[in-house]
Amino acid sequence: MNTQQIFDFRSDTVTHPTEEMLKEIVKAPLGDDVYGDDETVNLLEAKTAELMGKEGALFVPSGTMGNLIAVLAHTTPGQEVILEESCHIYLYEVAGIARIAGVQAKPIKGKDGMILAKDIEGAIRQENIHFPETGLICLENTHNMAGGVVLPLEEMRKVYELAKIKEIPLHIDGARIINAAHHLKVDVKEITQYADSVMFCLSKGLSAPIGSMLVGTKDFIKKARKLRKMLGGGMRQVGIIAAAGLVALRDHSQWMEEDHLNAKKLAFGLNLIDGVRVNLDKVHTNILMADISETGFNAYDLVNRMSEKGLLVNPRNERLIRFVTHRGINNRDVEAAIKIVKEILA
Ligand SMILES: Cc1ncc(COP(=O)(O)O)c(C=O)c1O
């Protein structure tokens, strides 16, 4: 029998529900949410709106659907959406915004995931018979492909002020915005104040099994609710999963601090291995990117070697490997991961 232990650093989406979540799932009052009858969902939406400092919230099955609904609600087909060139909406959402929302992406180069107001200003379309209109600006915070970095609040403020002047809505893909608030040690409203809409995931660092939330004005959420129905995301007795979301919002601080600390410990340990480089200053939250180009390995091959030893991670490209910490990873797992990488490269 194979008893090899598995250390799963692929993503914070791999967590299983906590005991408390399972208990609440069993007890949750349920109803048909398409009729607005599910008390558990209603409570989750009310609490989320309050937490995020917005008028309304909508429970959606996934982050991808939440982002797509936001783009559909803010734009009209034929418009252009400004976003950072390595953001999730552009790279990893199957071009849904092009195919379903009928908009064109305008990717611009960022620095550590942040696109600056001056660059956005240059990308906003002028009035011209040949041009599409700029319909939306999107930011991603924390920024996944930049290694879980947190966007500077001051830069976000500048972008939001520009968006207001130009009368262009601003959406944040905040899949891990609560991780960002933990890192900055601020109320999450300090971040969400610089956006018209925000999507965040319950099923990542917050450890719930399923679901994401979309927040914005009452009118935006009304529109979003109908768009969710159109996309087939109108769920019925969905309090079953919303119950876990409520526990996630209540309990996440217990493990999120540790996730961030574990990512720092892992970064430190990996950095001591010959040929592996992690920029420690950029390990803000629960994601890190290890540059392995000086080991002589290609990241895809190294990831295969790691998985043979039970260490699961995702390659970002030929030279970068992404590690993600989460509730299922403890200090010993971090030490084991460092040991496995060391052994392979010895
Ligand atoms: C930054 C970011 N946005 C959106 C998503 C999409 O979330 P989901 O997997 O729930 O569709 C992810 C998923 O990893 C993500 O990392």
The ligand as a Gaussian input file, in Angstrom:
#p B3LYP/6-31G(d) Opt

LIG

0 1
 C       -7.459000      36.204000      -8.595000
 C       -8.512000      35.211000      -8.937000
 N       -9.670000      35.647000      -9.420000
 C      -10.675000      34.812000      -9.737000
 C      -10.531000      33.448000      -9.565000
 C      -11.647000      32.539000      -9.982000
 O      -12.269000      31.894000      -8.928000
 P      -13.038000      30.503000      -9.159000
 O      -12.000000      29.451000      -9.227000
 O      -13.911000      30.403000      -7.940000
 O      -13.827000      30.630000     -10.409000
 C       -9.330000      32.946000      -9.070000
 C       -9.146000      31.491000      -8.902000
 O       -8.094000      30.989000      -8.588000
 C       -8.283000      33.851000      -8.751000
 O       -7.100000      33.429000      -8.278000

